[in-house]
């Protein structure tokens, strides 16, 4: 008679599946390679629409999910209409999510709960590219202070 494998979940992660995945990757590291893609379409003014859908990972193409659409715009002070987050805000969202998500899995294996955990990240942007001195401009993202 086979011993029943208990389903164990912590922080929303299926720990049994996590260890199975780790073992598969140990046997074939190519499984861990992923390629993600995104597209963007200009709508009007500062308004753009970015779309992500499929990706390549675990040795196959995955396009099972519906497209995820991001409305991208600027606040009025940057000549937009607030129809979505601006590119810097989306950029800030990525490291915040990645730094909060990646440690979840190992902590879950160790039985550590993530209850009440969080992270804050701020970023600055210098829009001096609007000026006449565009060649001397040092515009772009300027800071990333971070707190956990």
C-alpha positions in Angstrom: 0.0 0.0 0.0 1.4 3.4 -1.0 1.8 6.0 1.7 -0.5 9.0 1.1 1.3 12.2 0.5 -0.1 15.0 2.5 -0.9 18.2 0.7 1.0 21.0 2.4 0.5 24.6 1.6 2.1 27.6 3.3 1.8 31.3 2.2 -0.4 30.0 -0.7 2.5 27.9 -2.1 2.0 24.1 -2.6 5.2 23.0 -0.8 5.0 19.4 -2.3 4.8 20.8 -5.8 7.7 23.2 -5.0 10.0 20.4 -4.0 8.9 18.3 -7.1 9.8 21.3 -9.3 13.2 21.8 -7.6 14.0 18.1 -8.2 13.0 18.4 -11.9 15.2 21.5 -12.3 18.1 19.6 -10.7 17.8 16.9 -13.3 17.3 19.3 -16.2 18.3 23.0 -15.6 16.8 24.0 -19.0 13.4 23.7 -17.3 14.1 26.8 -15.3 14.7 29.1 -18.3 11.8 31.4 -19.1 11.2 34.1 -21.7 8.5 36.6 -21.3 7.1 39.0 -23.9 5.1 42.2 -23.9 3.7 44.5 -26.6 2.7 48.1 -26.6 0.4 50.2 -28.7 0.2 54.0 -28.7 -3.4 55.3 -28.2 -3.3 59.1 -27.9 -1.0 61.7 -26.3 0.7 60.0 -23.4 -1.8 57.1 -23.3 -0.5 53.6 -24.4 -1.8 50.1 -23.9 0.7 47.4 -23.0 -0.3 43.7 -23.4 1.3 40.5 -22.1 0.1 37.1 -22.9 2.1 34.0 -23.5 5.6 33.0 -22.5 8.1 30.3 -23.0 9.0 28.3 -19.9 9.4 24.7 -18.6 10.5 23.7 -22.1 7.3 24.8 -23.8 5.3 27.7 -25.0 2.5 28.7 -22.7 -0.4 30.8 -24.1 -3.2 29.4 -22.1 -4.1 32.6 -20.2 -6.0 35.5 -21.5 -4.0 38.6 -22.4 -3.3 41.0 -19.5 -3.7 44.6 -20.5 -2.1 47.6 -18.8 -3.3 51.1 -19.4 -0.3 53.4 -19.4 -0.6 57.1 -19.1 0.8 60.1 -17.3 -0.7 62.5 -14.7 -1.8 65.9 -16.1 1.4 67.6 -14.9 3.2 65.4 -17.4 0.7 66.1 -20.1 -1.4 62.9 -19.6 -5.0 62.2 -18.4 -4.4 59.7 -15.5 -5.8 56.8 -17.5 -3.3 54.4 -16.0 0.0 54.2 -14.1 2.9 55.9 -15.8 6.0 53.9 -16.9 8.0 54.7 -13.7 5.1 53.5 -11.6 5.0 50.2 -13.5 8.8 50.0 -13.2 8.6 50.4 -9.5 5.9 47.7 -9.3 8.3 45.1 -10.8 11.1 45.1 -8.2 8.6 45.5 -5.3 6.7 42.4 -6.5 9.9 40.4 -7.4 11.6 41.1 -4.1 8.4 40.2 -2.2 7.5 37.1 -4.2 10.9 35.3 -4.7 11.6 34.8 -1.0 8.1 33.4 -0.4 8.8 29.9 -1.7 11.9 29.1 0.4 10.3 30.6 3.5 7.3 28.5 2.9 9.5 25.4 2.8 10.9 26.4 6.1 7.5 26.8 7.7 7.8 30.6 7.9 4.6 32.6 7.4 4.6 35.8 5.4 1.6 37.3 7.4 2.0 41.1 7.6 5.1 41.3 5.5 5.5 44.1 3.0 7.9 46.4 1.1 7.9 50.0 0.0 9.9 51.4 -2.9 10.1 55.0 -4.2 11.5 56.2 -7.4 12.2 59.6 -8.9 12.1 60.8 -12.5 13.8 63.8 -14.0 11.7 65.1 -16.9 14.3 67.6 -18.1 14.1 66.1 -21.6 11.3 68.6 -22.2 13.8 71.4 -22.0 15.7 73.0 -24.9 18.9 71.6 -23.4 18.0 68.1 -24.3 21.6 67.2 -25.2 22.8 68.2 -21.7 19.8 66.6 -20.0 20.3 63.9 -17.4 16.7 62.9 -17.5 15.4 59.5 -16.5 14.9 57.4 -13.3 16.9 59.0 -10.6 16.5 57.1 -7.3 15.2 53.9 -5.7 15.1 54.2 -1.9 13.8 50.9 -0.4 12.4 49.8 2.9 11.2 46.4 4.2 
